[in-house]
Amino acid sequence: MKNVITTAFLALTTLGQAQIDSTETKKNPLKISGYAEVYYAYDFGTPENNTRPSFIYSHNRHNEVALNLGFIKANYENEKVRANLAIMAGTYSNANLSAEEGVMKNIFEANAGVKLSPTKNLWIDAGIFSSHIGFESAISKDCWTLSRSILAENSPYYESGAKISYTTDSGKWFVSALVLNGWQRIKRVDGNKTLAFGHQLTYKPNSNITLNSSSFIGNDKPNSDKRMRYFHNLYGIFQLNQKWGLTAGFDIGAEQKSKGSESYNSWYSPVFIAKYKASEKVSLAVRGEYYQDENGLIIATETPNGFQTFGYSLNFDYAIYDNVVWRIEGRNLNSKDEIFTENGNPTKQNFMAVTSLAISF
């Protein structure tokens, strides 16, 4: 009889605690999280100013221990409203938000949204967001490789504006339409009187496949020099089995050569990344990529053939804990022209090695 009473008491205690936990969860929609990634990179070109090539924005400091990205984030969400605010610091923000003013350089996210339907997953959000373009973000631990591809470094990491988005009940389809302040802009360019637009369409037929299409259409210059830019990003992420994954991406863009022109400068970039999970703690990734911007629209070189660069990298990850990862990467870039430097002399090749420690909480 004593055992029966004890068992019943424990069951009631467990049920009561579960109800308390459930109530607390409902009463506390606010979550605080954070991230910090410290790195050391060595560029074998030994740049005099200790800064890697100008088209690199993440892990861009040479021969010094540095913070790439650190942020504290507050997320509030219930069934009807949601909001995010994240304040950041690091060499990434110094390099990638150099055109923004004042404290805006330290804003990683700042947005709010309202659910438009009581029964469907339909939202409208406005503010500063991570970009809707690409499969790589500024948060290195969420990417298959330590460094970002040239494709990711030279398309928007962040954006500001408003968007309406819808996810189907099955979760297989996501669609979003965006009104933006420009190509990676918080503040619009002075003299620019036009908004930009974008879309995102994601299809996940199952847990192993993600297909995504994203676009940008707009002018990112003053109206006196208005030039329409058209850009499309396409990628697929495929988990082939428990150990092997493959990501394939392709960017293509074009911009008017001058105001009112019917001629365009264009650029494109394919990238492939294969990832092998050797164990629960160890994984390897290899990347091959090519970026062509012959007219120097996105990456200016002032050389005869512009920016035409092939790259490859090898990545090693070791998960020390669930929220701590140590990474090592070697990366080589080869260009058609001598756009890099080595000991102060022009060269067609650039090699770097980088290691990082990333912690999330």
C-alpha positions as CSV (number, residue, x, y, z in Angstrom):
1,M,0.0,0.0,0.0
2,K,2.9,2.3,0.9
3,N,4.4,1.8,-2.6
4,V,1.1,2.6,-4.3
5,I,0.8,5.8,-2.4
6,T,4.4,6.8,-3.1
7,T,4.0,6.0,-6.8
8,A,0.8,8.1,-7.0
9,F,2.4,11.0,-5.2
10,L,5.4,11.0,-7.6
11,A,3.0,10.9,-10.6
12,L,1.1,13.8,-9.3
13,T,4.3,15.7,-8.5
14,T,5.6,15.1,-12.0
15,L,2.3,16.1,-13.6
16,G,2.2,19.3,-11.5
17,Q,5.7,20.2,-12.4
18,A,4.9,19.6,-16.1
19,Q,1.9,21.9,-15.8
20,I,4.1,24.5,-14.1
21,D,6.7,24.2,-16.8
22,S,4.1,24.5,-19.5
23,T,2.6,27.6,-17.8
24,E,6.1,29.1,-17.5
25,T,6.8,28.5,-21.1
26,K,3.6,30.2,-22.1
27,K,4.3,33.1,-19.8
28,N,7.9,33.6,-21.0
29,P,7.9,34.1,-24.7
30,L,11.2,36.1,-24.3
31,K,14.4,34.2,-25.1
32,I,18.0,35.5,-24.7
33,S,20.8,33.9,-26.7
34,G,24.3,34.7,-27.8
35,Y,27.2,33.8,-30.0
36,A,30.9,34.5,-30.1
37,E,33.5,33.4,-32.6
38,V,37.2,34.1,-32.2
39,Y,39.6,33.3,-35.0
40,Y,43.2,33.5,-36.1
41,A,43.9,33.8,-39.9
42,Y,47.3,33.8,-41.7
43,D,47.4,35.1,-45.2
44,F,50.5,33.9,-46.9
45,G,50.5,37.1,-49.0
46,T,51.5,38.9,-45.8
47,P,49.5,42.1,-46.4
48,E,51.1,45.2,-44.9
49,N,47.9,46.5,-43.4
50,N,47.1,43.0,-42.0
51,T,43.8,43.1,-43.9
52,R,42.9,40.3,-46.3
53,P,41.6,41.1,-49.9
54,S,38.9,43.8,-50.0
55,F,36.2,41.4,-51.2
56,I,36.6,39.3,-48.0
57,Y,34.4,40.5,-45.1
58,S,34.4,37.6,-42.6
59,H,37.7,36.5,-40.9
60,N,39.5,39.3,-42.8
61,R,42.3,40.1,-40.4
62,H,45.7,38.7,-41.0
63,N,48.1,37.3,-38.3
64,E,46.1,38.4,-35.2
65,V,43.7,36.9,-32.8
66,A,40.4,38.6,-33.4
67,L,36.6,38.5,-32.8
68,N,34.9,37.8,-36.0
69,L,31.3,38.1,-34.7
70,G,29.8,38.3,-31.3
71,F,26.2,39.2,-30.5
72,I,23.6,39.1,-27.8
73,K,20.1,38.5,-29.0
74,A,16.6,38.9,-27.5
75,N,13.8,37.1,-29.2
76,Y,10.1,37.6,-28.3
77,E,7.4,35.4,-29.9
78,N,3.9,34.3,-29.2
79,E,1.0,33.2,-31.4
80,K,0.3,36.7,-32.7
81,V,3.5,38.8,-32.6
82,R,7.3,38.4,-32.8
83,A,10.4,40.5,-32.5
84,N,14.2,40.2,-32.6
85,L,16.9,42.5,-31.4
86,A,20.6,41.5,-31.6
87,I,23.6,43.8,-31.0
88,M,26.9,42.7,-32.4
89,A,30.6,43.5,-32.5
90,G,33.6,42.1,-34.3
91,T,35.7,42.5,-37.5
92,Y,32.8,41.3,-39.6
93,S,30.6,44.2,-38.5
94,N,33.5,46.7,-39.0
95,A,34.2,45.5,-42.6
96,N,30.7,44.6,-43.8
97,L,28.7,47.6,-42.3
98,S,31.3,50.2,-42.9
99,A,28.8,52.2,-45.1
100,E,26.3,52.4,-42.3
101,E,26.1,55.3,-39.8
102,G,26.8,55.4,-36.0
103,V,25.3,52.6,-33.9
104,M,23.7,51.0,-37.0
105,K,27.1,49.3,-37.6
106,N,26.4,47.3,-34.5
107,I,22.9,46.1,-35.4
108,F,22.7,42.4,-36.3
109,E,18.9,42.2,-36.2
110,A,16.1,44.6,-35.3
111,N,12.7,43.6,-36.5
112,A,9.1,43.0,-35.5
113,G,6.2,41.1,-37.0
114,V,2.5,40.5,-36.7
115,K,0.6,37.4,-37.7
116,L,-2.1,38.2,-40.2
117,S,-4.2,35.1,-40.0
118,P,-5.5,33.2,-36.9
119,T,-5.3,29.9,-38.7
120,K,-2.5,30.2,-41.3
121,N,1.2,30.9,-40.9
122,L,1.0,34.2,-42.6
123,W,3.2,37.1,-41.2
124,I,4.2,40.6,-42.0
125,D,7.6,41.8,-40.6
126,A,9.6,45.0,-40.8
127,G,13.0,46.2,-39.7
128,I,16.6,44.9,-40.2
129,F,16.9,41.2,-41.1
130,S,19.5,38.6,-42.1
131,S,19.4,38.5,-45.9
132,H,16.9,36.3,-47.7
133,I,19.6,35.5,-50.3
134,G,22.0,32.5,-50.1
135,F,22.7,29.5,-47.9
136,E,25.5,31.0,-45.9
137,S,25.1,33.5,-43.1
138,A,27.5,35.5,-40.9
139,I,27.1,32.9,-38.2
140,S,30.0,30.6,-39.1
141,K,28.9,27.7,-36.9
142,D,25.7,27.4,-39.0
143,C,27.7,27.1,-42.2
144,W,29.5,24.0,-43.6
145,T,32.8,25.8,-44.0
146,L,34.6,28.2,-41.7
147,S,34.9,31.0,-44.2
148,R,32.2,32.2,-46.6
149,S,32.3,31.6,-50.3
150,I,33.1,34.5,-52.6
151,L,29.4,34.3,-53.7
152,A,28.2,34.8,-50.2
153,E,30.7,37.5,-49.3
154,N,29.6,39.6,-52.3
155,S,25.8,39.3,-52.0
156,P,23.8,40.8,-49.2
157,Y,24.4,39.5,-45.6
158,Y,21.7,41.7,-44.2
159,E,18.8,43.9,-45.5
160,S,16.2,46.4,-44.2
161,G,12.6,46.9,-45.2
162,A,9.4,44.9,-44.9
163,K,8.3,41.4,-46.0
164,I,5.2,39.3,-46.0
165,S,5.8,35.6,-45.7
166,Y,3.7,32.4,-45.7
167,T,4.5,28.8,-44.8
168,T,2.2,26.0,-45.7
169,D,0.6,23.8,-43.1
170,S,2.8,20.9,-44.2
171,G,6.0,23.1,-43.8
172,K,7.1,22.1,-47.3
173,W,6.7,25.5,-49.0
174,F,7.8,28.9,-47.8
175,V,7.2,32.0,-49.9
176,S,8.1,35.6,-49.2
177,A,7.8,39.0,-51.0
178,L,10.0,41.9,-49.8
179,V,10.2,45.6,-50.1
180,L,13.8,46.7,-49.4
181,N,15.9,49.9,-48.8
182,G,18.5,48.7,-51.3
183,W,21.3,46.1,-51.9
184,Q,22.5,45.4,-48.3
185,R,21.4,48.7,-46.9
186,I,20.0,49.9,-43.6
187,K,20.0,53.5,-44.7
188,R,19.1,54.2,-48.4
189,V,21.7,55.9,-50.5
190,D,21.4,59.7,-50.5
191,G,19.5,60.8,-53.6
192,N,17.9,57.4,-54.1
193,K,14.1,57.8,-54.4
194,T,13.2,54.2,-55.4
195,L,12.6,51.1,-53.2
196,A,13.9,47.7,-54.2
197,F,12.1,44.4,-54.2
198,G,12.8,40.7,-53.7
199,H,11.3,37.3,-53.4
200,Q,12.1,34.0,-51.7
201,L,10.7,30.6,-52.5
202,T,11.8,27.5,-50.6
203,Y,10.6,24.0,-51.1
204,K,11.4,21.1,-48.7
205,P,9.9,17.9,-50.0
206,N,11.4,16.0,-47.1
207,S,14.0,16.5,-44.3
208,N,16.9,15.7,-46.7
209,I,16.2,18.2,-49.5
210,T,16.0,22.0,-49.5
211,L,15.6,23.9,-52.8
212,N,15.6,27.7,-52.7
213,S,15.1,30.6,-55.2
214,S,15.7,34.2,-54.2
215,S,15.9,37.5,-56.1
216,F,16.6,41.2,-55.9
217,I,15.4,43.9,-58.2
218,G,16.2,47.6,-57.7
219,N,18.4,50.6,-58.1
220,D,21.1,51.1,-55.4
221,K,22.4,54.4,-56.7
222,P,21.2,58.0,-56.5
223,N,18.4,58.7,-59.0
224,S,20.7,61.0,-61.0
225,D,22.7,57.8,-61.9
226,K,19.9,55.3,-61.7
227,R,20.9,51.8,-62.8
228,M,18.6,48.9,-62.4
229,R,20.1,45.7,-60.9
230,Y,18.6,42.3,-61.4
231,F,19.9,39.4,-59.4
232,H,18.9,35.8,-58.8
233,N,20.3,33.2,-56.3
234,L,19.5,29.5,-56.6
235,Y,20.7,26.7,-54.4
236,G,19.9,23.2,-53.2
237,I,21.0,21.4,-50.1
238,F,20.9,17.6,-50.2
239,Q,21.5,15.2,-47.3
240,L,22.5,12.1,-49.3
241,N,22.8,9.8,-46.3
242,Q,23.7,10.0,-42.6
243,K,27.3,10.9,-43.5
244,W,27.3,12.8,-46.8
245,G,25.8,16.1,-47.7
246,L,26.0,18.3,-50.8
247,T,25.2,21.9,-51.4
248,A,25.1,23.5,-54.8
249,G,24.5,27.2,-55.4
250,F,24.5,29.6,-58.3
251,D,24.3,33.4,-58.4
252,I,23.8,35.5,-61.5
253,G,23.2,39.3,-61.8
254,A,23.1,42.1,-64.2
255,E,23.1,45.9,-63.9
256,Q,22.6,48.7,-66.5
257,K,25.9,50.1,-67.7
258,S,24.5,53.6,-67.4
259,K,21.2,55.4,-66.7
260,G,18.6,54.4,-69.2
261,S,21.0,52.0,-71.0
262,E,19.8,48.9,-72.7
263,S,23.3,47.3,-72.2
264,Y,24.2,45.5,-69.0
265,N,27.2,44.4,-67.0
266,S,26.8,41.0,-65.6
267,W,28.4,38.6,-63.1
268,Y,27.9,35.0,-62.0
269,S,29.2,32.5,-59.5
270,P,28.7,28.7,-59.1
271,V,29.8,26.9,-55.8
272,F,29.7,23.3,-54.6
273,I,30.3,22.1,-51.1
274,A,30.5,18.5,-50.0
275,K,30.4,17.6,-46.3
276,Y,31.4,14.3,-44.6
277,K,30.4,13.6,-41.1
278,A,33.0,11.2,-39.8
279,S,31.6,10.9,-36.3
280,E,29.3,12.7,-33.9
281,K,32.1,15.2,-33.2
282,V,34.2,15.3,-36.4
283,S,33.2,16.5,-39.9
284,L,35.1,17.5,-43.0
285,A,34.0,19.7,-45.9
286,V,35.5,20.6,-49.3
287,R,34.4,23.5,-51.4
288,G,35.0,24.5,-55.0
289,E,33.9,27.8,-56.4
290,Y,34.3,30.2,-59.3
291,Y,33.4,33.9,-59.5
292,Q,33.3,36.0,-62.7
293,D,32.9,39.7,-62.6
294,E,34.7,40.8,-65.8
295,N,33.5,44.4,-65.7
296,G,34.3,44.9,-62.0
297,L,30.7,45.7,-61.1
298,I,30.7,43.9,-57.7
299,I,34.4,43.3,-57.2
300,A,36.6,46.0,-58.8
301,T,40.1,45.1,-59.8
302,E,41.1,47.6,-62.5
303,T,42.8,44.8,-64.5
304,P,42.3,43.8,-68.1
305,N,40.2,40.7,-67.3
306,G,38.5,41.9,-64.2
307,F,37.7,39.5,-61.4
308,Q,37.8,35.9,-62.7
309,T,38.7,33.7,-59.8
310,F,38.6,30.0,-59.0
311,G,38.9,28.8,-55.4
312,Y,38.9,25.7,-53.3
313,S,39.1,25.0,-49.6
314,L,39.3,22.1,-47.1
315,N,37.5,22.4,-43.7
316,F,37.9,20.4,-40.5
317,D,35.4,20.7,-37.6
318,Y,35.5,19.3,-34.1
319,A,32.5,19.7,-31.8
320,I,34.0,20.0,-28.4
321,Y,30.5,20.3,-26.9
322,D,27.0,20.7,-28.3
323,N,27.4,24.4,-28.3
324,V,31.2,24.7,-28.9
325,V,33.0,24.0,-32.2
326,W,36.6,24.3,-33.2
327,R,37.3,24.7,-36.9
328,I,40.3,24.7,-39.2
329,E,40.3,25.7,-42.9
330,G,42.9,26.0,-45.7
331,R,41.8,28.1,-48.7
332,N,43.4,28.9,-52.0
333,L,42.3,31.4,-54.6
334,N,43.6,31.6,-58.2
335,S,42.8,34.6,-60.5
336,K,43.2,35.2,-64.2
337,D,44.9,38.5,-63.4
338,E,47.4,39.5,-60.8
339,I,44.8,40.9,-58.4
340,F,46.5,39.7,-55.1
341,T,49.8,40.6,-53.5
342,E,52.6,38.5,-52.0
343,N,55.2,40.4,-50.0
344,G,54.1,43.6,-51.7
345,N,54.3,42.1,-55.3
346,P,51.4,41.4,-57.6
347,T,50.4,37.7,-57.9
348,K,47.6,35.6,-59.3
349,Q,47.3,33.4,-56.2
350,N,46.3,33.8,-52.6
351,F,46.5,31.2,-49.9
352,M,45.3,31.4,-46.3
353,A,44.8,29.2,-43.2
354,V,42.4,30.0,-40.5
355,T,41.2,28.5,-37.3
356,S,38.3,29.5,-35.1
357,L,36.5,28.7,-31.9
358,A,32.7,29.4,-31.9
359,I,30.4,29.3,-28.8
360,S,26.7,29.7,-28.8
361,F,24.3,29.9,-25.9
